[in-house]
Amino acid sequence: MSNYEKASAPTIYFIGVTTDQSSIMKVFPKWADFLGLKGSVIKGIDFQPHSSADEYREAVEFIKNDPLSLGALVTTHKIDLYQTCRELFDYVDPYAQKLGEVSSLSKKDGKLCAHAKDPISSGLALENFVPINYWNDYDGDVLLLGAGGSTLAMSVYFAQEKFKTNVPKRIIIANRSVPRLESAKAILDGIHPEIKFEFVHNPTPEENDKTLASLKPHSLIVNATGLGKDAPGSPFTNDCEFPQDSLVWEINYRGDLMFKDQAEKQASAKGLHVEDGWIYFIHGWTQVISEVFHIEIKGDLLENLSQIAKS
């Protein structure tokens, strides 16, 4: 007996933790109208982080076998879902293979396809606020807090050959637990000859504060921990000191966003640019909707969808 009810309309699922609180639940029906996806609906599937393999498999098997269930966007559970459901996918894109994670489930020619869209969507979001040639011009560091899917995706984005020497020379990945750090190291070590990765076990905010204090000016600091959205709090204490003239990115756009508040309090004194996760949200969703509904979304169409979401 399945916990899932057969879809009666073309359905995209949102697999997350607190999906009913996301703006996408209000935004998707408006996007569907604008894109001509008449009658298409969105449904949330909530799991606790690191749920059981059986729970993930049941959801994926249901989507795979239900004709009107067209696919899903996956957040928070990207690595766990990939690891527990790998053999259920008929096609796995190169990014998903490289990263060992899935953020998009879709169907094509009767096959269930798994994609990792985050290197593309996080890259588009970064290009929105990181100046061109930034790493060559300023030689700052990157601190990625958390060793989950978003951090891996950003690391792969930075390490693309097309950037030649315009890459951060030092990327520090800090995480509370060791296993995720070890798997990140296995994936990323040696990925780019110019980039030195450091994998730092920081079980407490105080230790993250010390790592933050070691950064050069003109660095990039990213909260990819889920703290502030999936759970309250920040990876830093209120005594943290951001490096001068740096870029600070909170990849969430909803929740208590304490990390973003901490950065904004220091923004004028330290010359910080503080960014939230709104553009990332837009790119993340439009990349997956493109895949699930087989439509191309870019240029003016993307801009229109962003305006609809904002309003």
C-alpha positions in Angstrom: 0.0 0.0 0.0 1.6 3.2 -1.2 1.6 6.4 0.9 1.1 8.3 -2.4 -2.0 9.0 -4.4 -2.0 8.8 -8.2 -1.8 12.2 -9.8 -4.9 13.3 -11.6 -3.2 16.2 -13.4 0.3 16.8 -14.7 2.3 17.1 -11.4 5.8 18.3 -10.4 6.8 17.4 -6.9 8.9 19.4 -4.5 10.9 17.0 -2.3 12.2 19.0 0.7 11.7 19.6 4.5 9.2 22.4 4.9 7.9 22.7 1.3 4.6 24.3 2.2 6.5 27.4 3.4 8.3 27.9 0.1 7.2 30.7 -2.2 7.1 28.2 -5.1 3.8 26.9 -3.9 2.2 30.3 -4.7 4.5 31.1 -7.6 4.2 27.8 -9.6 0.5 28.2 -10.5 1.2 31.7 -11.9 4.2 30.4 -13.8 2.2 27.4 -15.2 -0.4 29.8 -16.5 2.2 32.1 -18.1 4.1 29.1 -19.7 0.9 27.5 -21.0 1.2 24.5 -18.7 -2.6 24.5 -18.2 -3.8 22.3 -15.3 -0.3 21.5 -14.1 0.1 21.4 -10.3 2.9 21.2 -7.7 2.8 19.0 -4.6 5.3 19.0 -1.7 6.8 15.8 -0.3 8.5 16.5 3.1 11.2 14.3 4.7 13.3 14.9 7.8 17.0 15.3 6.7 18.7 11.9 6.3 15.5 9.9 6.2 15.5 6.2 5.6 16.3 4.6 2.3 12.8 3.0 2.2 11.2 6.4 2.4 13.2 7.9 -0.4 12.8 4.8 -2.6 9.0 4.8 -2.1 8.7 8.4 -3.3 11.0 7.8 -6.3 9.3 4.5 -7.3 5.9 6.2 -7.1 7.0 9.1 -9.4 8.7 6.7 -11.8 5.5 4.5 -12.2 2.7 7.1 -12.0 2.0 8.5 -15.5 0.9 12.0 -14.6 3.8 12.4 -12.0 6.2 14.2 -14.4 9.2 14.8 -12.1 10.5 16.6 -9.0 12.9 19.3 -7.7 14.9 17.9 -4.8 16.4 20.1 -2.1 18.2 19.1 1.2 18.0 15.4 0.3 20.0 15.5 -2.9 22.9 13.3 -1.8 20.8 10.8 0.3 18.2 10.4 -2.5 20.9 9.7 -5.1 22.7 7.2 -2.9 19.5 5.3 -2.0 17.7 5.4 -5.4 20.6 5.2 -7.9 19.5 2.0 -9.6 16.0 3.4 -10.1 17.3 6.0 -12.5 17.4 5.1 -16.2 19.6 8.1 -17.1 22.0 10.0 -14.8 23.6 13.2 -16.2 27.4 13.7 -15.9 27.1 16.3 -13.1 24.9 13.9 -11.0 27.5 11.1 -11.6 30.4 13.4 -10.6 28.7 14.9 -7.5 26.7 11.8 -6.4 23.6 13.9 -6.0 20.3 14.6 -7.7 18.3 17.9 -7.7 16.0 17.2 -10.7 13.9 14.1 -11.6 12.2 14.1 -15.0 10.9 11.7 -17.6 11.9 11.4 -21.3 10.9 8.7 -23.7 9.6 6.6 -20.8 12.9 6.8 -18.9 13.3 8.3 -15.4 16.2 10.9 -15.7 18.3 12.2 -12.8 20.1 15.5 -13.2 22.2 17.6 -10.9 21.3 21.2 -11.9 23.1 23.0 -9.1 26.4 23.6 -10.9 24.4 25.4 -13.5 21.9 27.3 -11.2 24.5 28.2 -8.5 26.8 29.4 -11.3 24.1 31.6 -12.8 23.4 33.0 -9.3 27.1 33.7 -8.6 27.5 35.4 -12.0 24.7 37.8 -10.9 26.8 39.3 -8.1 30.5 38.2 -8.4 32.2 40.8 -10.7 33.8 39.5 -13.9 37.5 38.6 -13.5 37.1 38.9 -9.7 39.6 36.2 -8.7 42.3 37.4 -11.0 41.8 41.0 -9.9 41.6 40.4 -6.1 42.9 36.9 -5.3 40.4 36.4 -2.4 39.6 33.1 -0.7 36.3 31.2 -0.7 34.7 29.8 2.4 31.9 27.3 1.8 30.0 26.5 5.0 28.5 23.0 4.8 29.7 20.1 2.7 26.4 19.1 1.1 25.2 19.3 -2.5 25.2 23.1 -2.9 28.9 23.3 -1.8 29.9 20.5 -4.1 28.1 22.1 -7.0 29.7 25.5 -6.5 33.1 23.9 -6.3 32.6 22.1 -9.6 31.3 25.4 -11.1 34.5 27.3 -10.0 36.7 24.5 -11.4 35.5 24.7 -15.0 38.2 24.9 -17.6 36.5 27.9 -19.4 37.6 30.2 -16.5 41.3 29.5 -17.2 43.2 31.3 -14.3 40.2 33.3 -13.1 39.5 30.9 -10.3 39.8 31.2 -6.5 43.2 29.8 -5.5 42.0 28.6 -2.0 38.6 27.1 -1.3 37.9 26.1 2.3 35.0 23.7 2.9 34.0 23.6 6.6 31.5 21.1 8.0 30.2 19.9 11.4 30.6 16.2 10.7 33.5 14.3 9.2 31.9 11.8 6.7 30.5 14.5 4.4 33.9 16.2 4.4 35.6 13.0 3.4 33.1 12.4 0.5 33.6 16.0 -0.6 37.4 15.5 -0.6 37.1 12.3 -2.7 35.0 14.2 -5.3 36.9 17.5 -5.4 40.6 16.8 -4.7 42.7 17.5 -7.7 39.7 18.8 -9.8 41.6 21.9 -10.9 45.4 22.5 -10.9 45.1 26.1 -9.7 42.7 25.5 -6.8 43.8 24.4 -3.4 40.9 22.8 -1.5 41.0 22.7 2.3 38.5 20.4 4.2 38.0 21.7 7.7 36.1 19.9 10.5 34.4 22.6 12.5 31.8 21.1 14.9 31.0 24.5 16.5 30.2 28.1 15.4 33.3 29.3 17.4 35.5 27.2 15.1 33.8 28.6 12.0 34.6 32.1 13.4 38.3 31.2 13.6 38.3 29.9 10.0 36.5 33.1 8.9 39.2 35.2 10.6 41.9 33.5 8.4 40.4 34.7 5.1 41.9 37.5 2.9 40.0 40.6 2.0 37.9 40.3 -1.1 36.8 36.8 -0.2 33.5 35.0 -0.8 31.7 33.5 2.2 28.7 31.2 1.5 26.2 29.8 4.0 25.3 26.4 2.5 24.5 24.7 5.8 20.7 24.9 5.8 21.0 26.8 9.1 18.5 29.7 8.9 16.1 27.7 6.8 15.9 24.0 7.6 16.9 24.7 11.2 17.3 28.0 13.2 20.6 29.7 13.8 23.8 30.5 11.9 27.1 28.7 11.3 28.8 31.7 13.0 28.5 33.3 16.5 27.6 37.0 16.8 31.2 37.8 17.6 32.4 36.7 14.1 34.4 39.2 11.9 33.9 39.2 8.2 37.0 40.0 6.0 37.1 43.5 4.5 35.5 44.1 1.1 34.1 40.6 0.8 31.1 39.0 -0.8 28.7 37.3 1.6 26.1 34.9 0.2 23.2 33.4 2.1 21.8 30.8 -0.4 18.4 30.8 1.3 15.8 33.5 0.8 13.4 32.4 3.6 13.7 31.5 7.3 15.3 33.4 10.1 18.5 34.1 8.0 20.6 34.9 11.0 23.8 34.6 9.0 22.6 37.3 6.6 21.7 39.5 9.5 25.2 39.1 11.0 26.8 40.1 7.7 24.5 43.1 7.2 25.4 44.5 10.6 29.0 44.6 9.5 28.3 45.6 5.8 29.0 49.3 5.9 32.0 49.2 8.2 33.6 46.3 6.3 32.5 47.2 2.7 30.6 43.9 2.3 28.2 43.0 -0.5 25.5 40.8 1.1 23.4 38.6 -1.2 20.4 36.4 -0.4 19.1 33.3 -2.2 16.3 34.8 -4.4 18.1 34.6 -7.7 19.4 31.1 -6.9 15.8 30.2 -6.1 14.6 31.5 -9.5 17.4 29.7 -11.4 17.1 26.5 -9.4 13.4 26.2 -10.1 13.4 27.3 -13.8 16.3 24.9 -14.6 14.2 22.0 -13.2 10.9 23.1 -14.7 12.7 23.3 -18.1 13.7 19.6 -17.7 10.4 18.3 -16.3 8.1 20.1 -18.9 10.6 20.1 -21.8 10.6 23.8 -22.4 13.5 26.2 -22.8 13.6 29.0 -20.2 16.1 31.9 -20.7 16.4 35.5 -21.7 13.2 37.5 -21.6 11.1 34.5 -20.6 13.3 34.0 -17.5 13.1 37.7 -16.7 9.3 37.6 -17.0 9.1 34.6 -14.6 11.3 36.4 -12.1 9.1 39.4 -12.2 5.9 37.2 -11.7 7.6 35.6 -8.7 8.6 38.9 -7.2 5.1 40.3 -7.5 
